[in-house]
């Protein structure tokens, strides 16, 4: 009897890599969704207070995150340094990189406090109505105590993820959501003897939840026997200027890369505020929903960055290529699910946020456009995670500038305010820019992983 031919090992290896990336990504996705779920819960709770409070959270969160993203992205830049050192079997380098990450978290907090303190005049400068600017600024001020804890949590999470430890951040994020929801219930509506603070109370609750995030994850690393080989406690060496500068030089590019995208959506939010309160509220619902769905590709991107970094640390180019391909296939599958939900259920989703019929109608007009952006948004996020793991971040930075600021935003502005395309035109414009970024990132991934890999020094 003639035997059957042996199966091709390449598809088997790819399928195995897809399962491995999915298993690694799952807790990261839950952690990322948990972080974003705080804003989702905040928006839903505040949306049932008043449209003004919803607008205040929209514009205040847009302003705050436009600056926080620089710090967030810079600390995410720890990924390739830790993961490649781990893959190369250098635990001391892993720990010292984390120490410097904590120092960077403290340094980043100082300018953030300064820009948060001038929120109201800045919002007025951006053309926001006085009532929204004033209420939005109060929300921003309430976020100030949570800046340093947020950065400490992110630095610690990236350190653990670089070691392949994904679950601690997930557990902490789930617990923090419970803390945030409870604090919102108390401070937004004034339960348990506290005054009803509306959107400002939501900001205070967010700061409290971020303090919990940092305390809980630091408690984990202090008690984990698995982290004993890694010198994670701060030493004098962590403050050495030259290594700190080297870390910032590489990772700040990642921060700006993330910032360019967030600033583009922030610009759309500002322009939406020029159209009116209803348009801004509907846009905030859509943007909040998009940001929540975006946490899935961000989680996959983090897993891809770690997997590619580990492979590069081992000088395993085929392994890096398999991890990249597996992550891209996985994100296309998840994008199909989220896009389908957005396209089929815009009305029920919008009603979760507000009882205002006009705001619901506006959100229903915008949410299907967010569905169209799911594929490009997911691919560019995961593609950038792959490149981050390979230490290739400079050219993607240029892709973002070109796609969002040379193509997307000019189209959005002209189509909306000169061709009178309305609020939908703003979303069409930014989506076109997003598609250009995704195409450029995919081409760069192919070129980068076709070359010999290198370890970041």
N, C-alpha and C positions, 0 to 999 in steps of 0.2 A: 504493500500500500504506500502510495507516495505521500510523504509528509508535507504539511502545509509550510509555506515560507514563514520565517521568523518575522514578527512585527518590526516595523521601522522604529528604532529606539528614539529618534528625534521627537516625534509627536508624543511619545510616552514621557520623555523628559520634560517637554513643554507642559503637558497636563499636570505632571508632578509639581512643576514650578508654579503653575497657576494655583494649585491647592495650597502650596506653601505660602505664596504671597497673600492669598485670601485669608488663611489662618492668621498670618501676621498682621494683616490689615484690619481684621475684624475688631480687635480691641482698640486699635487706633481710631477707627471710624466711630466707635461708640464714644471714645474720649472726645473726639472733635465735635461730634453731634451734641455731646453733653455740654461742651463749652458754648456752642451756638444755641443750644436749647434754652439757656438762660435768657438770651435776647428774645427768643421766640415766646417764652412765657411772659417776659416783661411786656412785650408788645401786645399780646393778647389781653393781659390784665389791664394795662393802661388804656388800651383801645375801648374798654368798657367804662372808662371814666369820662372822657370827652375827646373830641377830635383835636382840640388844642393840645391836650396832653400827649396824644398819639403823635402829633406833628413835632412836639418838643422832643420826644424820645427819638424820632426819626432824624431830625436835624442835629440834635445833640450827640447821638451815637455816631452819625456820619462824621461830625467834626472830630470827636474823640478818636475814633478808629482810624481816621486819616493820618493821625500821628502815631498811635499805638502800633500800627502795622509796621512802621520802621523798626521799632524795637522787637516786635514779634518776629519779623522776617530775619533780622540780624541774629537773633538767638536760634532760630531754625537753622541758620547757617552752621551751627555746631554739628549737625548731622554727619556730613562727610568726614569731618575731623575725627569724631568719636568712632563712627562705624568702620572707617578704614584702619584706624589704629587697633580696633578690636579684631578685625579680620587678619591683621598682621601679627596679632599676639602681643600687643604692647599695652598692658593694663595701666601702667603708670602714665602714659600719654593720655589715655582716656580720662583718668581722674584729674590730671592737671588741666586738661581742656575744660572740664566741667567747672573747676575752681575759677578759671578765668571767665567762664560764662556767667558765674554769679557776680563777679566784679563788674562785668559789662552790664549786667542787669541793674546794678546800683548806679552806674554812670549814666545809663539811658534814662533813668527816672528823673534826673534833675532837669533836663530840657523839657521833658513831658509836663512836669509840674508848671513850668513857666508858660507853656503854650495853652495849657488848660486854664490857667488863671486869667487869660485875656479872651476867654471864649465869647463873651457878649459883644464887645466891640468888633471882633472878627466876624461873627455871624451877621451883624448889621452891615459890615463892610461888604459881605457877600450878597447883600440885597434881600435878606430875610425880613419879613414883617416884624415890627417891634415886639409884639406879643409873643411870637414864636421864638425870636432871638432871646428874649428875657427868660422865658420858661426853659428853653433849650440849654441856655447857659447854666441855669441852676442844676439841671441834670448833669452837665459836664463837671461842675464843681463837686457834686456828690460822688463822682467817680474817682476823684483824686487820691483818696486814701488807699484805693485798690491797685494803683499803678505798680508799685514795687512788688507786692505779693503776686500779681499777675505775671510779671517778668521772671520772678524767682520760680514760679510753677513751670513756665515754659522752658526755662533753662534746664530744670531738673527733668522734665518730661523728655526733652531731646537727648539728654545724657542717657537716661534709661532706655529709650528707644534705640539709640546707637549701640547699646549692648544687647539688643534683641529682647528687652524686657518691656512688653507693651501693656500688660494688664494693670500695673499699679495706677497709671494715669486714668485708665478707664474707670476703675473702682472709685477713685477720688472724685472724678467728674460727676459720676452718678450721685454720690453723696452730696456734692456741692449743689446740684440741682434741687435736691430736697431742701437744703438750707436756703437757697435763693427763693424758692416758691413760698416757703414759710415766712421769710422776711418780707417778701412782697405783700403777702396777705396782711401782715401786721402794719406795714408802713404806707402802702398805697391808700388803703381804706381806713386806717386808724383803729385797728383792733387792739385788745389787751391794754387799753389805756393810753396808747400812743396817738399823736395827732395824725389826721389824714393828710398825707403829703403828696399824693398823686404821683406825677412823673418824677419829682425829686426823691420821693420815697423809694421809687424803683431804682434810682441811681445809688442810693445808700445801700439798698439790699444787694446790689451787684458788687459793691466794694466789700461788703461783709462776706459774701460768698467767695470772692477772690482771696480774701485773707484766709478763709477756711481751706481753699485749694492749696495754698502755699504751705500752711502749717501741716496739713495731712500728708502731703507728699514728702516733705522733709522728715516727718516722723517715720515714714516708711524706710527711707534710705538710712536713717540713723539706726534702725533696728534690723536691717536685712543682713543676714550672714553672708549672702551671695555677693555683697558689695565690699567685703573686707579686702580683696586684692586691689581695689581701686582707691587711691588716695584722694577721696572726695572732699575732705574737710579743708577749709581755707588755711593756706600757709602763706608765708611771706613771698614765696616764689610766684603766687598768683597775681601779685601786684607789680611784677617786673614789667617795665614799660615796653621793651622790644617785643616780647611774646604777645602782650595785649594788643599792640599795634598790628602785629601780623594777623591775629585773630579778627580784629575789626576790619582790616583791609579786605580780607576775603569774605567775611560774613555780611558786612554792610552792603555789599553788592546784592546779596540775596534780599536784604531788607528793602532796598530801593526797588528791586524787581517786584516784590509783593506790593510795595507802595504805589508803583505806577498803575497797577491794575485797580487797586482800591481807590486811588485818587481819581481815576477815570469815572468809576461809579459814583464817587462823591460829587464830581462835577455834574453828573447827570441829576443827582439828588438836588443840588443847588438850583440847577435850571428848572427842575420840576417845581421847586418852590416858587419860581417866578410865574408859573402858570396858575397857581392857586392852592388853597388849603386842601381841597378835595383831591386834586391831582397828586399833591405831595403825600397825602395819607394813603391813597391807593398804591402809589409807587412804593411807600414804605412797607406795605403788606407784601407786595411782590418781591421786593429786594430782600426782606427778611426770610421769605420762603426760599428764594434762590440761595441765600447764604446758608440756610439750614441744609438744603440738598447738596450744596457745594462741599460740605464737610465730608461727604463720602469719598469723592475724588481726592480731597486733601489727605484723608486717612490712607487711601491706596498709594498716594504719592509719597507719604512718609515711609510706608512699608517698602516701596520700590527704591527709595533713596537708601534705606538701610541695606536692603538686599544687594543692590548694585555696589554700594560702598564695601560691604563684606567681600564680595567677589573680587573687587579691584584690590583690596588688601591682600587677597590670596593670589593675585596675579592671574585670575581666572576670567579671561575675556568672554569665552562662550557662556559661562555662568551669568555674567553681567547681561549679556544679550538675551538669554532666556528669561531672566527676571524682568527686563524691560518689556519684552513682548507679552509676557504673562500679565503684567500690570496694565498695559494698554488694552488688551482684550477684556480684562475684568472691568475696567472703567467704562468701556462701551456698553457692556451688559447692564451695569447699574444705571447709566445715563438713560438707557431705553426705558427702564422702569420709572424713573422720576419724570421723564418727559411725558410718558403716557398718563401718569397721574395728574400732572399739571394741565394737560390738554383736555382731559375728560372731566375733571372735577374743580374748575375754577370757582364756581359759585359756592359749593359747600366749604371749600377752603377759606374763601374770603369771609364767609359768615362766622368763622371761628374767631376772627379778629375784632369785628365791630358789628353793631346793629344798624349803623348808618347806611341807608339804602344807596345814597349817592356814592359813598366811598366803596361800597360793595360793587356797584356797577363799574367804577373806574378800575378796581382791582381785577374784575373779570375780563376787562379789555386788555390788561397788561400781562396777566399770568400766562396765557397761551404763548406770548412772545418769549417769556422766560423758558418755556418748554423747549423752544427752538434752540436756545443757547446751551442746553445741557450737554450736548455732544462736544462742541468746541471747547466749552469751559472745562469739562472733564479731561479731555485729551491734553489741553495745554497745561493743566495743573499736574497731571501725572508725568507728562513729558519733562516738565521742569524739575519734578522730583527726581527723575532718572538722571538728568544732567547734573543736579545738585550732588547726587551720590557719586558721580564721576568727577566732581570738582570743576565742571564746566558751567560757569554762570554769567560770563560777561556778554557773550553774543545774545543769549535770551533776553538780557536787559535791553538791548537795542531793539529786539523784536517787539517788546512791550511798548516801548516809546513809539515806534512806527505804527503798530497796529491800533493802539488806543488813541494816541494823541495826534497822529498825522492823518489817519484814516477815519477811525470810529467817531471821535468827538466832533470834528468839523462836519462830517455828514449829519450827525445828530443835531447839531446847532442849526445848520442851514435848513435842513428838512423841517425842523420844528418851527423856527421863528421867521424864516423867510418864505419857505414853501407852505407854511401853515399846516404841517402834518400832525400837529397835536402831540399829546404825551406819548402816543405809540411810536412816533418818529424818533423820540429820544432812545427808546429801547431798540428800534431797528438799527439805528446808527451804531450804538455800542456793540450790538451783536455782530455786525459786519466787521468791526475792528477785531472782535474776539476771534472770529473765524480766521483772519489773517495771522493772528498770533499763533493759533493752533497749528496751522500749516507750517509756519516757520519753525516751530518747536519740534514737530515730528521730523522734518528734514534734518534738523541739527542732531537729534537723537541718533538717527541712522548714521550720520557722518562721524559722530563722536565715538560710538561703540564699534565702528569698523576699524578704528585706529588702535594702536597699542595703548593699554591702560597704564595709568601712573598713580602713584600714591601722593597725596597732598602732604607737603612738609610743613 
